[in-house]
Amino acid sequence: MNKTQLVDNIATEAGVSKVDANRMLDAFIKTVTQQLQSGDSIVLVGFGTFVVRERAAREGRNPQTGESIPIKASKIPAFKAGKKLKDAVQ
C-alpha cells in the first residue's frame, strides 16, 4: 500500500474527505518525526511504540575489497509492534 492508497482508506474509514485524510496523515508523520528528533517515544497502546535506538560504533567490511571500515555510532528510528497488532497479524 502506498501513501495515496492509505489516504483513500483513511478517508473511507473516518468518513472524511481525501484532502482532510491527507492532512491528518501528514500531521501524524510530522508529529512522530518531531517527537523522535527530540528523543521522546510515542506509545499507542495495543498498536505499538515508536522509539529512537542507538547503534554503537562498529567495524564493517567493504564487500568489493574486503577492507575494514569504521562505521560511526548512530541513532535510528524503530517501531515495536504492540500485542493487539501482533495478534491481528498472526
N, C-alpha and C positions, 0 to 999 in steps of 0.2 A: 504494500500500500504506500503510495506517495502522499505528499502533502495535500494535493488537490483532492484526492480521494478521502483523506482523513477529514478535511474541512467539510466535504459533502456529507460524510457520515455524522459528524458533529452537528451540522445544521439540521439534519433529519432527526437525530435523536433528541436534540434540545428544542426543536421547533422554532429555530431562529433562521434568519437569512444567512446565505453563504458569506456575505460580507461581514456580518457580526461574528459568525463562527471563525472566520479567518482572523479577525481582530482578537478574539478570545485565545486562539491558539498562539498567535504571535505574542500576546501578553504573557501567556504561560511560559513560553520558551524564554522570553526576556527575563521574567522573574526568576526562573530556575537558574539561568546563566548568572544573573547578578548575585544571587544568594551563594552560589558555588564560588564565584570570584571573591566574595568577602569571607569565605571559609566556613560558611554555615551549611547545614544539611537541610533537606526538605523531606519530611516524613508524611506519607499519605497512607494512613493505617489501612491495612488489607491489600493495598496496591503495591507499595514499595517505598524505597528510600533512595534519594539522590544524594551522593556524598562526593567529597574530593579525597582521593587516596594519594599517598606519596610513594613514589618509586625511588628506591635507593640507587645511587650511582653504581654502575657495574661495567664489566668488560664485555664487549661484543666482538664479533669477527666479521671482517669484510668477506662476503661469500665468494668474490672473484679472486681475491689474492690470499685469503686465509690470514691476513694481517689482523692483529689485535687492535681494537679501537676503543677508547673510553666513551661510555655513554653517561651523560650527566644525570643527576637526580632530577626528578620532575614530579609535577602534580598532574593527576589525570581525573576526569570526571568518571563516576561509576554509578551504576544502578543496581540495587539489590532488591529482587522481587519479594513481595510480601506473601504470606501464606495463602490468602484467597486467590491471588493471581497464579501462584504455583499450582494450587488445587484445580483451578479452572483450566489450566493448560494440559494437565495430565490426562 
